[in-house]
Amino acid sequence: MPRLQLELRGRTAANVGFATGYALVFRGRPNWFSARGLGYGLAAASVVAAGYGAAVAIPAIRERIGGFADRAPDVPLDEWVAVHIPIGTVYSEELIFRATLNPLLDDEFGAGGGALIGAVTFGLWHIYPARAAGDSVPASIAATAAGGVLFDLLRRRAGSATAPALLHFAVNAGGALAPYLAVAGSPSS
């Protein structure tokens, strides 16, 4: 994908096309319309939202978070949060990993092996974004692999990719909105 040198909107469209095709070919099982998935996902997302709210409310943490406000993409924040995060990132990654790859790995290696291999693969998937953002690659791999473990546990518990998708959205959207809110809410603004 990086070699295509697409701008953000093109990458979002390419991610959606690839994820959808991948899930169709490998018989992904997202079970998007699961009440159980919705319930677990909303509960997990609310914990993350509360955490971001608390972080922005605490002056020392708010100041630190505000330092990330300059890392916004080259599209308006509302477009980033309403389109690119939920569709280009969350839908695509949850469809690829939790709805398709992890169940395939479970079938081949059992639940434990599938979860571990899926989480490591999810971590490695984030090498290029970490490099592009100037973040530590090993730390990004570790953090996203840990997230992959949590997302997969949610998928297993809820029987749906909806639960990890809602948590994934809360983490990413909160990470985009918190710096903006931190700067807007600081006494010097």
N, C-alpha and C positions, 0 to 999 in steps of 0.2 A: 504493500500500500504506500509506504513512504516514497518509493520510486516513481509513483504516479504524479507526485507533486501537486496533489489536488488542494484547493483551498478548503476551509472548514466545511462549507455546505456540500462540496463534492465528496469529502471524506465521509460525512454523515450518510449521504445517499449510497456510497459504495459499501459502507459498513452494514447498512440495512439490507442491501441487495445480497451481499455475501452471507450474512447471518441467516436470512430467510432461505436462500438456496441451500445452504449447508444443512439447516434443520429439515428441509424437505427431502434432501437426498438421504440423510442419515436417520430419518424418522424421529425428529425431536418430539419430546413430550412436555411442552410447557405447562399445560393445564392452566392457562391464564385465567379462566373464569371460575376459579375455585374460591368458595366462601371461606374455607379454612386458610387458604393462601392469603387472601385479603386480610383476614383477621390477624394472622401471625405477622404479616408484613406491616400492617398499620401499627401494631403494638411495637415492633422493633424500630420502625421509623420514628415513632413518637419519642422513644428513648434518645435517639440520635438528635432529633430536633430540640429536645429539652437540654441536651448537652451543649449544643451550639448556642442556644439561648443563654444558658448559664455562663458560657465562655465569653460571650459578647457583653454580658452584664458586669463581669469582673474587670475593673480598670486595667490591671497589669496584663491580663490575658488579652483583653480587647486591644491594647496597644500592640502587642505582639502579632495578633491576627491581622490587624490593620496593615502591617507591613507586607502582607501578601496581596493587597488590593491591586498592585501594578501587574499581577500575573494574569489578568483577564484576557480572554481571547480577542481576536479582531472582529468580533460581532457584538452587538448590544447585549448587555447582561440578561435582559428578559428573553432574548432569542436563545442565548446559551442555556439558560435554565429551563425554558419551556420546550425547546426543540432538540438541541444537540445533546444535552445530558440524557433526557429520557429516551430518545429515539436512537441517536447515533452511538451512544455509549451503553446505557442500561439495557434497552431492548436487545441490542446486538449482542452484548456480552452475555447476558442471562440466557438468551436463546442458544448461543454457541456453547456455553459452558454448562450451566445448570440444567438446561432442558435437553441438551443433545449429548455433549461429550461425556459429562459425568455419568449419566445412565449407561452409555456404551462402555465406559471404563468399569463401572460396577458389574456389568454383565461379564466382562472379561477377567477382572481381577478381584471381584468381591467388593463389598461396600468399603472396607478399610483401604484397600489398595487403590480403588477407583477414586476415593475422596482425596487421598494423598497425591496421586498423579495429577488429578484434575486441579488441585490447589497449586501445585508447582507449575503446571502449564499456565494457569491463570497469572501467576507471578511473572513468569517469563514473557508472557504476552505484553507486559507493561515496560519492557526494556526501552523500546523506542520512545514512548511518551516521557519516561524518566529522563532520558538523554535530552530530548527536545526542551524539557522544562528546566534543565540544569540541576536536577535532583540527583541524589545518590542512587545509583543503579542497584547496588546490593540492598539498601534500605527499602527501596521501592519494591523490589522483588519480594523481600520478606514481608512487607506490609500487605501487599496485594495477595500473596499466597495465604497469609493469615486471614485476610478478608474472604478469600476463596473457601477456606475451611468453614468459616462462619456462614457464608452464603449457602454452601452445600448442606450444612446441618439444618438450616432453615428449610431448604428445599425438601429434604428427607422428612422433616417433622410435619411440614404442611402438605406434602405431596403435590407441590406446585412451584413453578418458577416465579409466581407472583410475589410470594413472601420475600425471597432474596432480591427481587427487582425493586420492591418498595424500599427495602433497607438500602440497597445500592443507590437508589435515587436520593434518599435522604442524606446519605454520606456525601455524595458528589454535589448535589444542589446546595447543601449546607456549606460545603467547602467553597463554593462559588459565591454564595450570598453573605457568609459571615464576614469576610474581609470588607465588603461594601458596607455592611451594617456597622462594623466596628469603626470605620472611618467616619461614616455619617453620624454615629453616636458619640464620637469623641468630643471632649469639651472644646478643643481647638478648631472644630469644623463649623 
